[in-house]
Amino acid sequence: MTGGSIRTPRLVLEPVSWRDMDDMARLKADAGAFGMMLGGVRSRQQAEADMADDMACWARRGVGIFIIREDGRFIGMTGLHERPDGRGLGLRFALWPWAAGRGLAREAASAALSFAHDAGIRRVMAVTRDTNIASRTILGGIGMTQCDSFERDGHQMLVYESIRDVAPEPLPPLPPRRPVRLPE
């Protein structure tokens, strides 16, 4: 990991930037890739507003959304965003349907989750429909556990979380002990 970028065995994850806008807008406009995400398919204007929010999250929190590339080709996005429902920092991921089925979403989501915890984020959550078996499998596979559920727009939603206690800073070493001389 260097400068906010992450390398996995097959992928490169980089924090989103305005140069990624066209790729992100196309991904978010595709029902196969983004139809089940919070807010659903997005217009170009909505995708631009999302990009501004994603970049602000990076500035405020030191974590955010990454673009995912395989062999230099844009295949999707993953990372954390501030959920509009106030549930906290949420992990999300969306890949082009043609990139699915090879474990890339799991590899990317796992890397983004580890990045968040390593950055000091204690609790990361994710929400998915109970019928979205692929997302549920990925979330469980990267160590997230179901902790709650709720109904939204007629769909049963499952809440997952990953909690990593941040280790306290180690105490500085004690100075060497001087031998104590006892009176004779």
C-alpha positions in Angstrom: 0.0 0.0 0.0 1.5 3.3 -1.0 -0.1 6.8 -1.0 -3.6 5.4 -0.5 -3.3 2.9 -3.3 -3.7 -0.8 -2.7 -2.2 -3.7 -4.7 -3.7 -7.1 -4.3 -2.6 -10.2 -6.2 -4.8 -9.2 -9.2 -6.0 -5.7 -8.6 -5.0 -2.1 -8.1 -7.3 0.1 -6.0 -6.9 3.8 -6.1 -8.8 6.6 -4.4 -11.4 8.1 -6.7 -10.6 11.3 -8.4 -12.3 13.5 -11.0 -10.3 11.8 -13.8 -12.4 8.7 -13.0 -15.7 10.5 -13.5 -16.5 9.0 -16.9 -15.9 5.4 -15.7 -17.8 5.9 -12.5 -20.8 7.6 -14.3 -21.0 4.7 -16.7 -20.8 2.1 -13.9 -23.4 3.9 -11.9 -25.8 4.2 -14.9 -25.7 0.4 -15.5 -28.6 -1.5 -13.8 -26.6 -4.8 -13.8 -23.8 -3.1 -11.9 -25.6 -0.6 -9.7 -29.2 -1.5 -9.7 -29.2 -3.0 -6.1 -27.0 -0.3 -4.6 -28.4 2.3 -2.2 -30.0 4.9 -4.4 -30.0 2.6 -7.4 -29.0 3.5 -10.9 -27.6 7.1 -11.0 -27.7 9.9 -13.6 -24.5 11.7 -14.6 -25.5 14.6 -12.4 -26.1 12.2 -9.4 -22.8 10.4 -10.1 -21.0 13.8 -10.0 -22.6 14.7 -6.7 -21.6 11.2 -5.4 -18.0 11.9 -6.6 -17.9 15.2 -4.7 -19.1 13.4 -1.5 -16.6 10.5 -2.0 -13.7 12.9 -2.3 -14.9 14.9 0.7 -15.0 11.6 2.7 -11.4 11.0 1.8 -10.5 14.5 3.0 -12.5 14.3 6.3 -11.9 10.6 7.2 -8.7 9.5 5.4 -10.8 6.7 3.9 -13.3 6.5 1.0 -14.2 5.0 -2.3 -11.5 3.3 -4.5 -11.7 2.6 -8.2 -10.7 -1.0 -9.1 -8.5 -1.9 -12.0 -7.5 -5.3 -13.3 -4.5 -5.2 -15.7 -5.1 -1.4 -16.0 -8.8 -1.8 -17.0 -11.5 -0.2 -14.9 -13.8 -3.0 -13.5 -15.6 -1.3 -10.6 -15.5 0.4 -7.3 -15.3 -0.4 -3.6 -14.6 1.3 -0.3 -16.3 3.3 2.4 -18.8 6.1 2.2 -20.8 7.9 4.9 -24.2 6.3 4.7 -27.0 8.9 4.3 -29.1 7.0 6.8 -26.7 7.8 9.6 -25.6 4.2 10.2 -22.0 5.2 9.9 -19.2 4.3 7.5 -20.5 1.7 5.1 -18.5 -0.6 2.9 -19.8 -0.9 -0.7 -18.7 -2.5 -3.9 -20.0 -2.7 -7.5 -18.3 -4.3 -10.5 -19.3 -4.6 -14.1 -21.3 -7.8 -14.5 -18.7 -9.1 -17.0 -16.1 -9.0 -14.2 -18.2 -11.0 -11.8 -17.7 -14.6 -10.8 -13.9 -14.7 -10.3 -13.6 -13.5 -6.7 -12.6 -10.0 -7.7 -15.3 -8.2 -5.6 -14.3 -10.2 -2.6 -10.6 -9.5 -3.1 -11.2 -5.7 -3.5 -13.7 -5.4 -0.7 -11.4 -7.3 1.7 -8.5 -5.0 0.8 -10.7 -1.9 1.3 -12.0 -3.2 4.7 -8.4 -3.9 5.9 -7.4 -0.4 4.7 -10.2 1.1 6.7 -9.3 -0.8 9.9 -5.6 -0.1 9.4 -6.5 3.7 9.1 -8.1 3.5 12.6 -11.7 3.0 11.7 -13.0 0.7 14.4 -16.5 -0.2 13.0 -17.3 -0.7 9.4 -20.8 -1.7 8.3 -22.5 -2.8 5.2 -26.1 -3.2 4.1 -27.5 -5.6 1.5 -30.8 -7.1 0.5 -31.5 -10.5 2.0 -32.0 -11.8 -1.5 -28.6 -10.6 -2.7 -26.8 -13.9 -2.0 -23.6 -12.8 -3.9 -23.1 -9.7 -1.6 -24.0 -11.7 1.5 -21.4 -14.3 0.6 -18.8 -11.7 0.0 -19.5 -9.9 3.3 -19.4 -13.1 5.3 -16.3 -14.2 3.4 -14.4 -11.1 4.4 -15.3 -11.6 8.1 -18.3 -9.3 8.4 -21.1 -10.6 10.6 -24.8 -9.9 10.4 -25.9 -7.7 13.3 -29.3 -6.2 12.4 -32.0 -6.0 9.8 -34.7 -3.5 8.6 -37.2 -3.0 5.9 -36.7 -0.5 3.1 -39.0 0.0 0.1 -40.5 -3.4 0.6 -37.2 -5.2 0.8 -35.7 -6.9 3.9 -32.2 -5.4 4.4 -29.4 -7.1 6.4 -26.8 -5.1 8.3 -23.3 -6.5 8.6 -20.4 -5.1 10.6 -16.7 -5.6 11.1 -15.3 -4.3 14.4 -11.6 -4.2 15.0 -10.4 -2.8 18.3 -7.7 -0.3 17.7 -4.6 -1.3 19.7 -3.6 1.4 22.1 -0.2 3.0 21.5 2.5 0.9 23.2 3.8 2.4 26.4 7.4 3.7 26.0 10.0 1.4 27.5 10.9 1.9 31.1 14.3 3.3 31.8 16.9 0.7 32.8 16.7 -0.1 36.5 19.6 1.0 38.6 20.8 -1.5 41.1 19.6 -0.7 44.5 22.2 -0.9 47.2 21.0 -2.0 50.5 22.7 -0.9 53.6 25.0 -3.5 55.2 
